[in-house]
Amino acid sequence: MEQTSPTSPPTRPKDTTPITPVPNFRPWHRQAWQILNSTTAPVWLAMILFPRSRFTATLVRRIDAVLAGLGLTYVGLLATGMAKAKGGPPDLSDPASVAAGLTQPEAFLGAWTHYLAFDLLAGRWVWEQSLAAGRNARLPLLLTWWLGPAGVGLHLLRRRRWDHAG
C-alpha cells in the first residue's frame, strides 16, 4: 500500500476492469466496420497528405455521394439495432438507456457511421476554408479525422488568429 503524507490527498487504486466488448459482435459486423472506415479513409488521407492536388479536389467534390450512402447506412443500421433492442428503442432522455441501446451491434455501427459522416463533413469544411485562405490544415484535419471536435476547434482558433493577423 502506498504511503501518503497528511497533506497529500489519498491515491485511488487504478481501475483495471477490462472494457467489455459489445455482445453478439459477429464477423460480418467486423467486416462492416472495416468497410465503413475504408469509405472515408482515402478522402482523409488525400486532404491531409495532398491538400492542393487536383486528385484531392476531385475526390472531395465527389464525397456527397459517400455522405448520402453513409446517411442511408446509418438509418438502416440504427433501425435494425433499435428493432433488435430488448425493451424497444432507448429513452433518449436517459443516458443509461441510450448506452444500453448502443450495445446492439447494428446500433453501435449506426452510431459509428454517424461519426464518420459528420467528421468527414466537418473535415471537408476545414479543408475548403483552409484552401481558400491559403493556409495549411494538416493538423486540424488529422485531429478532425481522429478526434472530431478537437480538430474543428483548432481550425476555428487558427482561423480567428488569421483573421486578426490579416
C-alpha positions as CSV (number, residue, x, y, z in Angstrom):
1,M,0.0,0.0,0.0
2,E,1.3,3.4,-0.9
3,Q,2.2,5.8,1.9
4,T,0.6,9.3,1.8
5,S,1.6,12.3,3.9
6,P,-1.1,14.1,5.9
7,T,-1.0,17.0,3.4
8,S,-1.4,14.9,0.2
9,P,-4.7,13.5,-0.9
10,P,-5.0,9.7,-0.8
11,T,-4.4,7.9,-4.0
12,R,-7.1,5.8,-5.6
13,P,-6.3,2.4,-7.0
14,K,-6.3,2.2,-10.8
15,D,-9.4,0.7,-12.4
16,T,-8.1,-2.5,-14.1
17,T,-11.6,-3.6,-15.3
18,P,-11.3,-4.6,-18.9
19,I,-13.5,-2.9,-21.5
20,T,-16.4,-5.2,-22.2
21,P,-16.9,-5.8,-25.9
22,V,-20.3,-5.3,-27.5
23,P,-22.1,-8.6,-27.1
24,N,-23.1,-10.6,-30.2
25,F,-20.5,-8.8,-32.4
26,R,-20.3,-11.2,-35.3
27,P,-17.7,-11.5,-38.1
28,W,-20.0,-9.6,-40.5
29,H,-20.1,-6.7,-38.0
30,R,-16.3,-6.5,-38.0
31,Q,-16.3,-6.6,-41.8
32,A,-19.0,-3.8,-41.9
33,W,-16.7,-1.8,-39.5
34,Q,-13.8,-2.2,-41.9
35,I,-15.9,-1.3,-45.0
36,L,-17.3,1.8,-43.3
37,N,-13.9,3.0,-42.2
38,S,-12.5,2.4,-45.7
39,T,-15.1,4.6,-47.3
40,T,-13.8,7.7,-45.7
41,A,-10.1,7.0,-45.2
42,P,-9.0,7.8,-48.8
43,V,-10.6,11.2,-48.6
44,W,-9.0,12.0,-45.3
45,L,-5.6,10.9,-46.5
46,A,-5.9,12.9,-49.7
47,M,-6.9,16.1,-47.8
48,I,-4.1,15.7,-45.2
49,L,-1.3,14.5,-47.5
50,F,-2.1,16.2,-50.8
51,P,-4.3,19.1,-49.9
52,R,-3.7,21.1,-53.1
53,S,-3.7,18.3,-55.7
54,R,-6.2,18.1,-58.5
55,F,-6.9,14.5,-57.4
56,T,-7.9,15.6,-53.9
57,A,-10.1,18.4,-55.2
58,T,-11.9,15.8,-57.5
59,L,-12.2,13.3,-54.6
60,V,-13.6,15.9,-52.2
61,R,-16.2,17.2,-54.8
62,R,-17.5,13.6,-55.0
63,I,-18.0,12.9,-51.4
64,D,-21.6,14.0,-51.4
65,A,-22.4,10.5,-52.7
66,V,-20.3,9.0,-49.9
67,L,-22.1,11.1,-47.3
68,A,-25.5,10.2,-48.8
69,G,-24.5,6.5,-48.7
70,L,-23.3,6.8,-45.1
71,G,-26.6,8.5,-44.2
72,L,-28.7,5.6,-45.7
73,T,-26.4,3.1,-44.0
74,Y,-26.8,5.0,-40.7
75,V,-30.6,4.8,-40.9
76,G,-30.6,1.2,-41.8
77,L,-28.2,0.1,-39.1
78,L,-29.9,2.2,-36.4
79,A,-33.3,1.0,-37.3
80,T,-32.1,-2.6,-37.3
81,G,-30.4,-2.1,-34.0
82,M,-33.4,-0.5,-32.4
83,A,-35.7,-3.3,-33.7
84,K,-33.4,-5.8,-32.0
85,A,-33.1,-3.9,-28.7
86,K,-34.6,-5.6,-25.7
87,G,-37.3,-3.4,-24.4
88,G,-37.6,-1.4,-27.6
89,P,-35.9,1.9,-28.6
90,P,-34.0,3.7,-25.9
91,D,-35.4,6.6,-23.9
92,L,-33.4,9.5,-25.4
93,S,-33.8,11.4,-22.1
94,D,-32.0,8.7,-20.2
95,P,-28.2,8.3,-20.9
96,A,-28.2,4.8,-19.4
97,S,-31.0,3.8,-21.8
98,V,-29.1,5.2,-24.8
99,A,-25.9,3.5,-23.7
100,A,-27.7,0.2,-23.4
101,G,-29.3,0.7,-26.8
102,L,-25.8,1.1,-28.4
103,T,-24.8,-2.4,-27.1
104,Q,-26.7,-3.8,-30.1
105,P,-24.0,-4.3,-32.8
106,E,-26.1,-2.7,-35.5
107,A,-27.0,0.3,-33.4
108,F,-23.3,0.7,-32.5
109,L,-22.3,0.5,-36.2
110,G,-25.0,3.1,-36.9
111,A,-23.6,5.4,-34.3
112,W,-20.1,4.9,-35.7
113,T,-21.4,5.7,-39.2
114,H,-22.8,8.9,-37.8
115,Y,-19.4,9.9,-36.5
116,L,-17.7,9.0,-39.8
117,A,-20.2,11.1,-41.8
118,F,-20.2,14.2,-39.7
119,D,-16.5,14.1,-39.1
120,L,-16.0,13.9,-42.9
121,L,-18.4,16.7,-43.5
122,A,-16.6,18.9,-40.9
123,G,-13.2,17.8,-42.4
124,R,-14.3,18.9,-45.9
125,W,-15.3,22.3,-44.4
126,V,-11.9,22.7,-42.7
127,W,-10.1,21.7,-45.9
128,E,-12.2,24.1,-48.1
129,Q,-11.8,27.0,-45.6
130,S,-8.0,26.5,-45.3
131,L,-7.5,26.1,-49.0
132,A,-9.4,29.3,-49.7
133,A,-7.3,31.1,-47.2
134,G,-4.1,29.6,-48.5
135,R,-3.3,28.0,-45.1
136,N,-2.0,24.6,-44.0
137,A,-4.7,22.5,-42.4
138,R,-2.9,19.2,-41.9
139,L,-3.0,19.1,-38.1
140,P,-6.6,20.3,-37.8
141,L,-7.6,17.8,-40.5
142,L,-5.8,14.9,-38.7
143,L,-7.4,15.9,-35.4
144,T,-10.8,16.2,-37.0
145,W,-10.4,12.7,-38.5
146,W,-9.4,11.2,-35.2
147,L,-11.0,13.4,-32.6
148,G,-13.7,15.3,-34.5
149,P,-14.5,18.5,-32.5
150,A,-10.8,18.9,-31.4
151,G,-9.8,19.4,-35.0
152,V,-12.6,21.7,-35.8
153,G,-11.8,23.7,-32.6
154,L,-8.2,24.0,-33.6
155,H,-9.2,25.2,-37.0
156,L,-11.5,27.8,-35.6
157,L,-8.8,29.1,-33.2
158,R,-6.3,29.3,-36.1
159,R,-8.8,30.9,-38.4
160,R,-9.6,33.6,-35.7
161,R,-5.8,34.2,-35.4
162,W,-5.6,34.5,-39.2
163,D,-8.5,37.0,-39.3
164,H,-6.9,39.2,-36.7
165,A,-3.4,39.0,-38.3
166,G,-4.7,39.8,-41.8
